Amino acid sequence: MIARMWHGRVLTSKAKAYREFLNMRAVPDYQSVEGNVSVYIFEQSEGDITQFVTLSFWKSMEVIQGFAGQDVGVAKYYAEDKDFLFEFEPRVLHYEVVGQSQ
């Protein structure tokens, strides 16, 4: 299994709207791909800035290609992201899951 991690920053004043967008648009998009195991959204506010991390789990890198394209290291963005994000980080991180609890 592969974990895919993306990070983004928004104004705290826009955090609630971005959280709703992620849960209504991005999470279902991830889940629509056969081979997506799960998706988690993390949020941390620090004054005027709120950080979001999306952590998704996939059965294989080939499955991720079906979601993100040939170069799985390139971040996938939605048109609506331009209304929220400070910058568009170009890359995501991938980790092989080598242990888990039941």
Secondary structure in CASP SS format (residue, H / E / C, confidence):
PFRMAT SS
TARGET T0000
AUTHOR 0000-0000-0000
METHOD secondary structure of the structure
MODEL  1
M C 1.00
I E 1.00
A E 1.00
R E 1.00
M E 1.00
W E 1.00
H E 1.00
G E 1.00
R E 1.00
V E 1.00
L E 1.00
T H 1.00
S H 1.00
K H 1.00
A H 1.00
K H 1.00
A H 1.00
Y H 1.00
R H 1.00
E H 1.00
F H 1.00
L H 1.00
N H 1.00
M H 1.00
R H 1.00
A H 1.00
V H 1.00
P H 1.00
D H 1.00
Y H 1.00
Q H 1.00
S C 1.00
V C 1.00
E C 1.00
G C 1.00
N E 1.00
V E 1.00
S E 1.00
V E 1.00
Y E 1.00
I E 1.00
F E 1.00
E E 1.00
Q E 1.00
S E 1.00
E E 1.00
G C 1.00
D C 1.00
I E 1.00
T E 1.00
Q E 1.00
F E 1.00
V E 1.00
T E 1.00
L E 1.00
S E 1.00
F E 1.00
W E 1.00
K C 1.00
S C 1.00
M H 1.00
E H 1.00
V H 1.00
I H 1.00
Q H 1.00
G H 1.00
F H 1.00
A H 1.00
G C 1.00
Q C 1.00
D C 1.00
V C 1.00
G C 1.00
V E 1.00
A C 1.00
K C 1.00
Y C 1.00
Y C 1.00
A H 1.00
E H 1.00
D H 1.00
K H 1.00
D H 1.00
F C 1.00
L E 1.00
F C 1.00
E C 1.00
F C 1.00
E C 1.00
P C 1.00
R E 1.00
V C 1.00
L E 1.00
H E 1.00
Y E 1.00
E E 1.00
V C 1.00
V C 1.00
G C 1.00
Q C 1.00
S C 1.00
Q C 1.00
END
